[in-house]
Amino acid sequence: MTGRWPGLRRHPDGGLTVRLDGVDAPETHYLAGGGLGVLRQPPPWPDRAATALLEFLGFRTVGRHSDERVVAAVPAAVAGAIALRRVDKYGRAVAFAFRGRFRSGSSHRFALTPAVVRSSANWHLLERGLAYPVFYQDMPEPLLHLLAQTAHQARAAGLGLWPHDCSHDGFVLASLDALQREALLWPKLFRRLVDHVSGNGGQLSLAAFSAYLEGEVGPVRLWQAGCDAAFAALVSVEGACVRLLVPPEALAFAED
């Protein structure tokens, strides 16, 4: 596999780190710089997403270390498969994950059709409103449409985390504690806020946040409209209030 997928990093035990394609669950442990340490998003949503993923794959009980690493599980192993689409800059497999025995034929290659994706853990989390969508520009358009529609329907039905989401109504950054305990944000926005504060010496001022986004994220594609826009222009900053102006499924990012 490493020969076919340059840059794919294996752990000493031969395992891989998998990043679920098209979804972004609330952060259980985001390592911030600038002395801020490890931050997490408001409970119970990070843990619900993690639990739902493991239960979908077939694990009944999971034990975790204090740093959120899984250290024990019942059963100890389950059958499953991943469909790897690409490798990100951190060497992670960007993939769709499936439970059970997955037959792909002798070539180990198959089409990721919407019907196949509907059987994935990725779709399962979006369909139940337990994870946010996040798309990149290399995703095939049929999958963009499927996953965007799935996320939209979950939000319209008020499933899972969506009734608690503050991304579109706006959030006043009064403290990092509030960001971890009260304001549930699109994780993409949460991470950029944390990185900005850490790079600002822990200061909460958002006076330069738009400029930070301009430099760090740059243009994104409004894929349904077929045009590009600066990500900074799609995030309203008024004083200490931050608000995402478009649904997250409307955007497709360049790889970051």
C-alpha positions in Angstrom: 0.0 0.0 0.0 2.8 2.5 0.8 4.1 2.1 -2.7 0.8 3.0 -4.3 0.1 5.8 -1.8 3.2 8.0 -1.4 3.3 9.8 1.9 1.1 7.3 3.7 2.5 6.9 7.2 2.3 3.7 9.1 2.5 3.3 12.8 5.2 0.9 14.3 2.5 -1.8 14.6 1.6 -1.4 10.9 -1.6 0.6 11.6 -2.8 3.8 9.9 -4.3 7.0 11.0 -7.6 7.4 9.1 -9.3 10.7 8.5 -13.0 10.3 7.6 -13.7 11.9 4.3 -16.4 14.6 4.1 -17.1 14.8 7.8 -15.7 16.8 10.7 -16.7 15.7 14.2 -16.5 18.1 17.2 -13.0 18.0 18.7 -12.3 15.7 21.7 -8.7 17.0 22.0 -7.3 19.8 19.9 -3.7 20.6 20.7 -3.3 24.4 20.6 0.0 26.3 20.5 1.0 29.3 22.5 0.7 27.5 25.8 -3.0 27.0 25.6 -2.7 23.2 25.8 -5.4 20.7 24.7 -8.9 22.1 24.1 -12.1 20.3 23.4 -15.5 21.3 22.1 -18.6 21.4 24.3 -20.0 18.1 25.7 -21.6 15.8 25.0 -21.1 16.1 21.2 -17.4 15.1 20.8 -18.0 11.9 22.8 -21.3 11.1 21.1 -19.7 11.3 17.7 -16.8 9.1 18.8 -19.1 6.6 20.5 -21.4 6.4 17.4 -18.5 5.7 15.1 -17.2 2.9 17.2 -20.6 1.4 17.7 -21.3 1.5 14.0 -18.1 -0.4 13.3 -19.1 -3.0 15.8 -17.4 -2.2 19.1 -19.7 -2.6 22.2 -17.4 -1.2 24.9 -14.3 1.0 24.6 -11.8 2.1 27.2 -9.8 5.3 26.7 -6.7 6.8 28.1 -6.9 10.4 29.5 -5.6 11.7 26.2 -8.6 10.0 24.4 -6.5 7.2 22.9 -8.4 3.9 22.8 -6.6 1.4 25.0 -9.2 -1.4 25.2 -12.2 -2.6 23.4 -14.9 -5.3 23.4 -14.6 -7.1 21.0 -10.9 -6.5 20.7 -11.2 -6.4 16.8 -13.9 -6.3 14.2 -14.0 -6.8 10.5 -14.0 -3.7 8.4 -12.6 -1.9 5.4 -11.6 1.6 4.3 -11.8 3.1 0.8 -8.8 5.4 0.6 -9.2 8.3 -1.7 -6.0 10.2 -1.0 -3.3 10.9 1.6 -3.3 14.3 3.4 -0.2 16.3 4.3 0.0 14.6 7.7 0.3 11.2 6.1 -3.3 10.2 7.1 -5.5 8.1 5.0 -8.5 10.2 3.8 -11.1 7.5 3.5 -14.6 6.2 3.8 -14.9 3.5 6.5 -17.1 0.4 6.3 -18.1 -2.3 8.8 -18.0 -6.0 8.2 -16.4 -7.9 5.3 -16.3 -5.7 2.2 -15.8 -7.4 -1.1 -14.0 -5.2 -3.7 -12.9 -7.7 -6.3 -9.4 -8.9 -7.1 -8.1 -5.4 -8.1 -9.0 -3.9 -4.6 -10.4 -1.0 -6.6 -14.1 0.0 -6.8 -16.3 2.9 -7.6 -17.3 5.1 -4.6 -20.9 5.5 -5.8 -23.5 7.2 -3.7 -25.0 3.8 -3.0 -21.7 2.5 -1.6 -21.1 5.7 0.4 -24.6 5.3 2.1 -23.2 2.2 3.8 -20.2 4.0 5.3 -19.5 5.3 8.8 -19.0 8.8 7.2 -22.6 8.9 5.9 -23.9 7.4 9.2 -22.5 10.2 11.3 -23.8 12.9 8.9 -27.2 11.3 8.6 -27.7 11.4 12.3 -26.4 14.9 12.8 -23.5 13.7 14.9 -20.8 15.3 12.7 -20.5 18.4 10.5 -19.7 18.2 6.8 -16.4 19.5 5.5 -15.5 19.1 1.8 -12.4 19.5 -0.3 -12.2 20.3 -3.9 -11.0 16.9 -5.0 -14.2 15.2 -3.9 -16.3 13.9 -6.9 -19.4 16.0 -7.4 -21.9 13.1 -7.0 -20.5 12.6 -3.5 -20.6 16.3 -2.8 -24.3 16.3 -3.6 -25.1 13.2 -1.5 -23.2 14.3 1.6 -24.4 18.0 1.3 -28.0 16.8 1.0 -27.6 14.4 4.0 -26.2 17.2 6.2 -28.9 19.6 5.1 -31.6 17.1 5.9 -30.2 16.4 9.4 -30.0 20.1 10.1 -33.6 20.7 8.9 -34.9 17.9 11.0 -33.0 19.2 14.1 -31.1 16.0 14.6 -28.1 15.5 16.8 -25.9 18.5 17.3 -27.7 20.9 14.9 -30.1 22.5 17.4 -27.1 23.4 19.5 -24.9 24.7 16.7 -23.8 28.4 17.1 -21.9 28.8 13.9 -24.7 30.7 12.0 -26.4 32.5 14.9 -23.0 33.8 16.1 -20.8 33.4 19.1 -19.3 36.0 21.3 -15.8 35.0 22.2 -15.7 36.1 25.8 -13.4 33.3 27.1 -11.8 30.1 25.9 -13.8 28.3 28.6 -17.0 29.4 26.9 -15.7 28.1 23.6 -15.1 24.7 25.2 -18.3 24.5 27.4 -21.0 26.5 25.7 -20.6 27.4 22.1 -20.7 24.5 19.7 -19.1 25.6 16.4 -18.2 24.0 13.1 -14.9 22.4 14.0 -13.2 24.1 11.1 -14.1 27.5 12.6 -13.3 26.4 16.2 -9.8 25.4 15.2 -9.1 28.6 13.3 -10.3 30.6 16.3 -8.1 28.7 18.7 -5.1 29.0 16.4 -5.7 32.7 16.1 -5.9 33.2 19.9 -2.8 31.0 20.5 -0.9 33.0 17.9 -2.1 36.2 19.6 -0.4 35.3 22.9 -3.7 34.1 24.4 -5.4 37.5 23.8 -9.1 37.2 22.8 -9.2 40.2 20.5 -10.6 39.4 17.1 -9.5 42.7 15.5 -7.1 40.8 13.2 -9.1 37.6 12.8 -10.3 38.3 9.3 -6.8 39.1 8.2 -5.6 35.8 9.8 -8.2 33.8 7.9 -7.2 35.5 4.7 -3.6 34.4 5.2 -4.3 31.0 6.6 -7.2 29.7 4.6 -7.4 31.8 1.4 -10.1 31.2 -1.3 -12.7 28.5 -1.0 -15.0 27.2 -3.7 -18.8 27.7 -3.4 -19.2 24.5 -5.4 -22.9 24.7 -6.0 -22.6 28.2 -7.3 -19.5 27.4 -9.3 -17.5 30.3 -8.0 -14.7 31.1 -5.6 -14.6 33.4 -2.6 -12.3 34.4 0.2 -13.1 32.3 3.3 -12.6 35.5 5.4 -15.4 37.1 3.5 -17.8 34.3 4.5 -17.1 34.7 8.2 -18.6 37.8 9.8 -16.6 39.4 12.6 -18.3 42.2 14.5 -16.4 43.1 17.7 -16.1 39.8 19.6 -18.9 38.1 17.7 -18.1 35.5 15.0 -20.6 34.1 12.6 -20.4 31.8 9.6 -22.5 33.3 6.7 -23.0 30.2 4.6 -23.8 26.5 5.5 -20.6 24.5 5.8 -21.7 22.1 3.1 -21.7 24.9 0.6 -17.9 25.1 0.7 -15.1 23.1 -0.8 -11.6 23.8 0.5 -8.3 23.4 -1.1 -6.3 20.8 0.9 -4.9 22.4 4.1 
